[in-house]
Amino acid sequence: MTRVEDSAPAIAFEHLSVRRGNNQILEDICAGVPRGGNTVLVGPNGAGKTTLLLCLIGEAPYTGRILPDGRRDAAWPRLAYVPQQLQMDGGLPLLVSEFLSLERQRRPLWLGLKAGARARARRLLALVRAEHLENRRLGDLSGGELRRVLLAAALGHEPELLVLDEPEAGVDFQGERLFWEVLDTARREYGFTQLMVSHNLPLAAHYATHVICLNKYVRAEGPPRTTLTAATLLNLFGVPIHLYPDQCDGADPACPQCGALHGPDHLPSDPGQRLNVLAPLPCRGCALHVPPAATAAPDNPAEAGNTAGGNPHA
């Protein structure tokens, strides 16, 4: 069986850059989106992830090339896009079934939906496990419910490439896990290629087939297991993040407050430190905490009140 990673790219970014005035948003992006897989873009806020998606759907200017199938002469795939949020009038008396039928019915909605349009809306809602929302008003939906309806609308276009910008943002953990599961099932059943932005690293590690770590430029790319390493995530986000316990090593910064190393399950390499393994240790590189020198006792006791808030873990 051919692995997704070994497939020809559905989309290839070649030396793509975006600059707005003096702000370099993206620089020399070279990356691929394997066909039939779930590629997840991860990175801190302001890294250029949404901008890259906007370039792909033709909504942002750029230099460089975006090549379907990795070739200049290839036809573009049928594309559907799910945005971060939908701006609309919350009081609009539009039912979910009517929203999903807007492109398929010409007669006014107040005359009622045709049987075929209603059956199609029900089928799309079933794809995202949201049949119960058929007769709900769009403005009455929760964030998670609305995102599933937007996903149903996107799937109604029968896309070859589905692009999603933080589709699970603002959804609780249970709803977020359900959304990823619905996406994964639909992708496997219909065979489309998926490219999405997400900040949920554990779910990305579980469901993604390919990951692109982005912060202005590509920091790493490949399968989740070999890409979302502790070293890469520290470089990307500036804080210790360990998704895979066996990837922790003695070179990682020690920080008991954020649990990176030197806890009960991570003994120091120096045997002499093991007796005091649970004692507070100085942080040697964690961006979450102020260096010890910044929180030392002031020479003037009167200044103590001005320094008490310097370390959130003091």
FENZIZI-V52368 format. One line per field, one symbol per residue. psi: psi as a letter, one per 30 degrees, with the letter a starting at -180 (. if undefined). A space follows every 10 residues. Layout:
BEGIN
psi: ???
END
This chain:
BEGIN
psi: kklefflkke kkkjhkkkkj bgjjekjhjj lljkkgajkk klllkgfgee eeeeeegggk lllakjjkgg kfglkklkkk kjleljkljf gkikleeeef geffkelkff flkleeeeee eeeeeeeghh fffegkkeff lleeeeeeee eeeefffhlf jkkkjhfgkg kleeeeeeee eeeeeeeeef glkkklkkfj eeeeeefkfk kjjkieljel kakeefehle eeeeeefglk kjfjefgklf fkkkjfegge lgafgiklfj fffffhffkk kkkggkffkk keffglklej fffeffffge jfg.
END
